[in-house]
Amino acid sequence: MDQAQLAERLKNIKQELCSVTLIAVTKYSALEDLEMAYAENQFDFGESKVNDLKYKANYFQEKNFNNVRWHFIGHLQTNKVKELLRIPNLSAIHSVDSLRLLKEIIKNKSEFTEVELKIFLQLNTSHEDEKTGFTSMLEFEEAVELLQNTNGPLKLAGLMTMGSIRTEDFELSAKKCFSELEKVREQLIKKYKILDLKLSMGMSQDYKIALTYGTDFVRIGSALFK
Ligand SMILES: *Cc1c(COP(=O)(O)O)cnc(C)c1O
């Protein structure tokens, strides 16, 4: 992939997205790929490992690329929370998948020195064991209440999910998972009088489906960088 190819892919995908935010997932990409995307005015990036994110975010900071927004999208271990919260230009954590993890983030929130950190609660809508995410609605609602009663910089920004990996019909599975997330959002908005709750769903394989279910963020890696 060269600059022109990446520019073309970004242009095509962004046209489809309209006002939906594209998170360019760089977990398989080298720094040169990120710089190429940045040169095309791509400022939202996603990483799934704390060490990789730290390395890439520090590199961007050294270059004075300070208008980037980093989105953490992978499974986060509680012993990595502090390290993650200190990373420059961290904008959101999309993968808060348990009450235990949320409590650890809240406990360490003073490590985060910027104004706002967006928190997305991840739901396991496909009910696959290897997927992380809340499965119990009781625990999930406790997490929502906890976040609502926590003052800055953490902000309940939305909900995240993934379609099935293990499936013969990924389209059907994606539709099921995405519509479930949309329903949960409506329930939360009603029950907790939350005004604005975003959806983070859709990857290279299924982002077009996510668009039809009203997603606000898509997380795309391979369709851009492979
Ligand atoms: C890797 C990853 C993506 C991007 O996947 P692609 O299929 O490469 O687009 C999106 N979300 C999460 C949580 C991921 O781990």
The ligand as a MOL file (V3000), in Angstrom:
LIG
                    3D

  0  0  0     0  0            999 V3000
M  V30 BEGIN CTAB
M  V30 COUNTS 15 15 0 0 0
M  V30 BEGIN ATOM
M  V30 1 C -8.7600 -5.3000 15.1270 0
M  V30 2 C -9.9710 -4.6490 15.5960 0
M  V30 3 C -10.7340 -3.8730 14.7160 0
M  V30 4 C -10.3940 -3.6890 13.2630 0
M  V30 5 O -10.5020 -4.9010 12.5800 0
M  V30 6 P -10.3920 -4.9990 10.9770 0
M  V30 7 O -11.1110 -6.2290 10.6500 0
M  V30 8 O -8.9390 -5.0490 10.6690 0
M  V30 9 O -11.0400 -3.7780 10.4170 0
M  V30 10 C -11.8670 -3.2520 15.2390 0
M  V30 11 N -12.2190 -3.3930 16.5280 0
M  V30 12 C -11.5160 -4.1360 17.3910 0
M  V30 13 C -11.9750 -4.2500 18.8040 0
M  V30 14 C -10.3750 -4.7930 16.9640 0
M  V30 15 O -9.6730 -5.5360 17.8220 0
M  V30 END ATOM
M  V30 BEGIN BOND
M  V30 1 1 1 2
M  V30 2 1 2 3
M  V30 3 2 2 14
M  V30 4 1 3 4
M  V30 5 2 3 10
M  V30 6 1 4 5
M  V30 7 1 5 6
M  V30 8 2 6 7
M  V30 9 1 6 8
M  V30 10 1 6 9
M  V30 11 1 10 11
M  V30 12 2 11 12
M  V30 13 1 12 13
M  V30 14 1 12 14
M  V30 15 1 14 15
M  V30 END BOND
M  V30 END CTAB
M  END
